[in-house]
């Protein structure tokens, strides 16, 4: 399934919604969008990935790139599929992101 992407910025929170497959073919466009987002220096990147069915290592490299480019950035992954959570855990990057069930980050962080 081809990747669909939508992004927005509200205050210091950037939102990136991904659906489909994040693989080697789609990763360059996602990285370009993340670079554009980081240009606004957000504090948080909320990635809505409940409809992302696959994330290859190229997707992990984008997360790593974002953290290297902006070390204080908090990355939230909203409702990732179990296979994506498994990939994050196996690669050790699970501790570098916040996996949450809701886009209401303030509520998710409190609960």
C-alpha positions, 0 to 999 in steps of 0.5 A, a space after each residue: 500500500 502506498 504511503 499517504 502523509 499529512 502534516 501540520 504545525 500548531 504552536 510548538 507541536 508538529 503533527 505528522 500522520 502516516 498511513 500505508 508503508 514506510 519503506 525505502 521507496 517512501 522514506 525520502 519524501 517522509 524525511 523531506 517532510 520531517 526536515 521541513 517540520 524541524 525547520 519550525 523548531 517544534 518541541 514535540 513531533 506527534 506521529 499518528 501512525 495507527 494506519 501505518 502498516 509497515 516501517 522499514 529500517 529507513 523509517 527508523 533512520 528518519 526518527 534517528 535523524 530527527 533526534 540528532 537534528 533536534 536533540 530536545 525533540 520529544 517524539 510521540 507515536 500514536 497507536 503504532 501497530 504491534 509490528 512497529 512497536 516490536 521493531 522499535 523494541 528490537 532496535 533499542 529505539 523504543 526508549 527514544 520515543 513515547 508510544 501513546 494511545 491518544 493524540 491528547 499528549 498532555 493527557 497521555 503524559 499525565 496518565 
